[in-house]
Amino acid sequence: MARALCERCNFSLSTCICNAITCVDNQTQVVVLQHPSEAKISKNTAQLLALSLTRCKIIIGENNQDFACLQKLPLSSTVLLYPNEDAIELDVANNSENVRPITHLIVLDGTWNKAFKILQLTPLLQKFKTVSFRQIPTNRYTIRKAPRADSLSTLEAVAHSLSLIEALNPAPLYDLLDELITKQTQHMPAHVKARYL
């Protein structure tokens, strides 16, 4: 028998996070390119962004055909969040002027391997400037283990990006993430919970 889901947040009723959702009026349009396998994971944080941000779109796919809408984005003011050698570091004052104004932020949602696969299968992405951070914030998303020390959840990466791009207060997004972690670990035995928190 299928579990009853909340109609708003789409989590099970026992892990509903609606009480922590705050509407965040971001000015930068966030475009999340989500790997299909990520969409099936209940703990994926892209859906939290869609619940909170006024300007956020999630597109599920893997390649140029799936992400054909990228062709409509303005080339001069759209950036891809990805830490390659050419990435402009948003948290370095002198660099930030090289990518102003930013109207659209593209984010790849998936494991590092799946994000790289999207990048390889979507040549449309190569036309956009890439941005990243010099200082990586501490990862708060402890309930999903990442293989790299510089890993952030999609929510954390977007929250930090928007704080740098438009001085957006990331606290409501982090609070929502904290609520997700609380709800997802509430029924774990203490010794299991200790591995994550």
Contacts in CASP RR format, 6 or more apart in sequence:
PFRMAT RR
TARGET T0000
AUTHOR 0000-0000-0000
METHOD contacts of the structure
MODEL  1
MARALCERCNFSLSTCICNAITCVDNQTQVVVLQHPSEAKISKNTAQLLA
LSLTRCKIIIGENNQDFACLQKLPLSSTVLLYPNEDAIELDVANNSENVR
PITHLIVLDGTWNKAFKILQLTPLLQKFKTVSFRQIPTNRYTIRKAPRAD
SLSTLEAVAHSLSLIEALNPAPLYDLLDELITKQTQHMPAHVKARYL
3 12 0 8 1.000
3 13 0 8 1.000
4 12 0 8 1.000
4 13 0 8 1.000
5 11 0 8 1.000
5 12 0 8 1.000
5 13 0 8 1.000
6 12 0 8 1.000
6 13 0 8 1.000
6 16 0 8 1.000
6 18 0 8 1.000
8 16 0 8 1.000
8 18 0 8 1.000
8 21 0 8 1.000
8 51 0 8 1.000
9 16 0 8 1.000
9 17 0 8 1.000
9 18 0 8 1.000
9 21 0 8 1.000
9 47 0 8 1.000
9 51 0 8 1.000
10 47 0 8 1.000
11 17 0 8 1.000
11 42 0 8 1.000
11 183 0 8 1.000
14 183 0 8 1.000
14 187 0 8 1.000
15 42 0 8 1.000
15 180 0 8 1.000
15 183 0 8 1.000
15 184 0 8 1.000
15 186 0 8 1.000
16 183 0 8 1.000
17 48 0 8 1.000
17 176 0 8 1.000
17 179 0 8 1.000
17 180 0 8 1.000
17 183 0 8 1.000
19 179 0 8 1.000
20 175 0 8 1.000
20 176 0 8 1.000
20 178 0 8 1.000
20 179 0 8 1.000
21 51 0 8 1.000
21 52 0 8 1.000
21 176 0 8 1.000
22 52 0 8 1.000
22 172 0 8 1.000
22 175 0 8 1.000
22 176 0 8 1.000
23 52 0 8 1.000
23 54 0 8 1.000
24 52 0 8 1.000
24 53 0 8 1.000
24 54 0 8 1.000
24 168 0 8 1.000
24 172 0 8 1.000
24 173 0 8 1.000
25 54 0 8 1.000
26 53 0 8 1.000
26 54 0 8 1.000
26 55 0 8 1.000
26 56 0 8 1.000
26 162 0 8 1.000
26 166 0 8 1.000
26 168 0 8 1.000
27 55 0 8 1.000
27 166 0 8 1.000
27 168 0 8 1.000
28 55 0 8 1.000
28 102 0 8 1.000
28 103 0 8 1.000
28 104 0 8 1.000
28 105 0 8 1.000
28 162 0 8 1.000
28 165 0 8 1.000
28 166 0 8 1.000
29 55 0 8 1.000
29 56 0 8 1.000
29 57 0 8 1.000
29 103 0 8 1.000
29 104 0 8 1.000
29 105 0 8 1.000
30 49 0 8 1.000
30 53 0 8 1.000
30 55 0 8 1.000
30 56 0 8 1.000
30 57 0 8 1.000
30 104 0 8 1.000
30 105 0 8 1.000
30 107 0 8 1.000
30 158 0 8 1.000
30 162 0 8 1.000
31 57 0 8 1.000
31 59 0 8 1.000
31 70 0 8 1.000
31 73 0 8 1.000
31 104 0 8 1.000
31 105 0 8 1.000
31 106 0 8 1.000
31 107 0 8 1.000
32 46 0 8 1.000
32 49 0 8 1.000
32 50 0 8 1.000
32 56 0 8 1.000
32 57 0 8 1.000
32 58 0 8 1.000
32 59 0 8 1.000
32 107 0 8 1.000
32 109 0 8 1.000
32 154 0 8 1.000
32 158 0 8 1.000
33 59 0 8 1.000
33 61 0 8 1.000
33 67 0 8 1.000
33 106 0 8 1.000
33 107 0 8 1.000
33 108 0 8 1.000
33 109 0 8 1.000
33 118 0 8 1.000
33 122 0 8 1.000
34 44 0 8 1.000
34 46 0 8 1.000
34 58 0 8 1.000
34 59 0 8 1.000
34 60 0 8 1.000
34 61 0 8 1.000
34 109 0 8 1.000
34 110 0 8 1.000
35 60 0 8 1.000
35 61 0 8 1.000
35 62 0 8 1.000
35 108 0 8 1.000
35 109 0 8 1.000
35 110 0 8 1.000
35 111 0 8 1.000
35 114 0 8 1.000
35 115 0 8 1.000
35 117 0 8 1.000
35 118 0 8 1.000
36 60 0 8 1.000
36 61 0 8 1.000
36 62 0 8 1.000
37 110 0 8 1.000
37 114 0 8 1.000
38 44 0 8 1.000
38 46 0 8 1.000
38 109 0 8 1.000
38 110 0 8 1.000
38 111 0 8 1.000
38 114 0 8 1.000
39 60 0 8 1.000
42 184 0 8 1.000
43 143 0 8 1.000
43 144 0 8 1.000
43 180 0 8 1.000
43 184 0 8 1.000
44 109 0 8 1.000
44 154 0 8 1.000
45 141 0 8 1.000
45 153 0 8 1.000
45 154 0 8 1.000
45 155 0 8 1.000
45 156 0 8 1.000
45 177 0 8 1.000
45 180 0 8 1.000
46 58 0 8 1.000
46 107 0 8 1.000
46 109 0 8 1.000
46 154 0 8 1.000
46 155 0 8 1.000
47 58 0 8 1.000
48 155 0 8 1.000
48 173 0 8 1.000
48 176 0 8 1.000
48 177 0 8 1.000
48 180 0 8 1.000
49 56 0 8 1.000
49 58 0 8 1.000
49 154 0 8 1.000
49 155 0 8 1.000
49 158 0 8 1.000
49 173 0 8 1.000
50 56 0 8 1.000
50 57 0 8 1.000
50 58 0 8 1.000
51 176 0 8 1.000
52 172 0 8 1.000
52 173 0 8 1.000
52 176 0 8 1.000
53 158 0 8 1.000
58 109 0 8 1.000
59 66 0 8 1.000
59 67 0 8 1.000
59 69 0 8 1.000
60 66 0 8 1.000
61 67 0 8 1.000
61 118 0 8 1.000
62 117 0 8 1.000
62 118 0 8 1.000
62 121 0 8 1.000
62 122 0 8 1.000
63 118 0 8 1.000
63 121 0 8 1.000
63 122 0 8 1.000
64 121 0 8 1.000
64 122 0 8 1.000
64 123 0 8 1.000
64 124 0 8 1.000
66 122 0 8 1.000
67 122 0 8 1.000
67 124 0 8 1.000
67 125 0 8 1.000
68 124 0 8 1.000
70 106 0 8 1.000
70 122 0 8 1.000
70 124 0 8 1.000
70 125 0 8 1.000
71 124 0 8 1.000
73 104 0 8 1.000
73 106 0 8 1.000
73 128 0 8 1.000
74 103 0 8 1.000
74 104 0 8 1.000
75 127 0 8 1.000
75 128 0 8 1.000
77 101 0 8 1.000
77 102 0 8 1.000
77 103 0 8 1.000
77 104 0 8 1.000
78 102 0 8 1.000
78 103 0 8 1.000
78 104 0 8 1.000
78 105 0 8 1.000
78 106 0 8 1.000
78 128 0 8 1.000
79 88 0 8 1.000
79 99 0 8 1.000
79 102 0 8 1.000
79 104 0 8 1.000
79 105 0 8 1.000
79 106 0 8 1.000
79 128 0 8 1.000
79 129 0 8 1.000
79 130 0 8 1.000
79 131 0 8 1.000
80 106 0 8 1.000
80 108 0 8 1.000
80 125 0 8 1.000
80 128 0 8 1.000
80 129 0 8 1.000
80 130 0 8 1.000
80 131 0 8 1.000
81 105 0 8 1.000
81 106 0 8 1.000
81 107 0 8 1.000
81 108 0 8 1.000
81 130 0 8 1.000
81 131 0 8 1.000
81 132 0 8 1.000
81 157 0 8 1.000
81 158 0 8 1.000
81 161 0 8 1.000
82 108 0 8 1.000
82 115 0 8 1.000
82 119 0 8 1.000
82 130 0 8 1.000
82 131 0 8 1.000
82 132 0 8 1.000
83 130 0 8 1.000
83 132 0 8 1.000
83 133 0 8 1.000
83 150 0 8 1.000
84 130 0 8 1.000
84 132 0 8 1.000
86 129 0 8 1.000
86 130 0 8 1.000
87 130 0 8 1.000
87 131 0 8 1.000
87 132 0 8 1.000
88 95 0 8 1.000
88 96 0 8 1.000
88 98 0 8 1.000
88 99 0 8 1.000
88 129 0 8 1.000
88 130 0 8 1.000
88 131 0 8 1.000
88 132 0 8 1.000
89 95 0 8 1.000
89 131 0 8 1.000
89 132 0 8 1.000
89 133 0 8 1.000
89 134 0 8 1.000
90 96 0 8 1.000
90 99 0 8 1.000
90 131 0 8 1.000
90 132 0 8 1.000
90 133 0 8 1.000
90 161 0 8 1.000
90 164 0 8 1.000
90 165 0 8 1.000
91 133 0 8 1.000
91 134 0 8 1.000
91 135 0 8 1.000
91 164 0 8 1.000
92 134 0 8 1.000
96 164 0 8 1.000
98 129 0 8 1.000
99 129 0 8 1.000
99 131 0 8 1.000
102 131 0 8 1.000
102 165 0 8 1.000
105 131 0 8 1.000
105 158 0 8 1.000
105 161 0 8 1.000
105 162 0 8 1.000
105 165 0 8 1.000
106 125 0 8 1.000
106 128 0 8 1.000
107 154 0 8 1.000
107 157 0 8 1.000
107 158 0 8 1.000
107 161 0 8 1.000
108 115 0 8 1.000
108 118 0 8 1.000
108 119 0 8 1.000
109 115 0 8 1.000
109 154 0 8 1.000
110 118 0 8 1.000
110 154 0 8 1.000
112 146 0 8 1.000
112 147 0 8 1.000
112 148 0 8 1.000
112 151 0 8 1.000
118 125 0 8 1.000
119 125 0 8 1.000
131 161 0 8 1.000
133 160 0 8 1.000
133 164 0 8 1.000
136 149 0 8 1.000
136 150 0 8 1.000
136 152 0 8 1.000
137 152 0 8 1.000
137 156 0 8 1.000
137 160 0 8 1.000
139 146 0 8 1.000
139 151 0 8 1.000
139 152 0 8 1.000
139 153 0 8 1.000
139 156 0 8 1.000
140 153 0 8 1.000
140 156 0 8 1.000
140 174 0 8 1.000
140 177 0 8 1.000
140 178 0 8 1.000
140 181 0 8 1.000
141 152 0 8 1.000
141 153 0 8 1.000
141 155 0 8 1.000
141 156 0 8 1.000
141 177 0 8 1.000
141 181 0 8 1.000
142 181 0 8 1.000
142 196 0 8 1.000
142 197 0 8 1.000
143 181 0 8 1.000
143 184 0 8 1.000
143 185 0 8 1.000
143 196 0 8 1.000
144 153 0 8 1.000
152 160 0 8 1.000
153 177 0 8 1.000
155 173 0 8 1.000
155 176 0 8 1.000
155 177 0 8 1.000
156 174 0 8 1.000
156 177 0 8 1.000
158 173 0 8 1.000
159 168 0 8 1.000
159 170 0 8 1.000
159 173 0 8 1.000
159 174 0 8 1.000
160 170 0 8 1.000
162 168 0 8 1.000
162 170 0 8 1.000
163 169 0 8 1.000
163 170 0 8 1.000
181 196 0 8 1.000
181 197 0 8 1.000
185 193 0 8 1.000
185 196 0 8 1.000
185 197 0 8 1.000
188 196 0 8 1.000
END
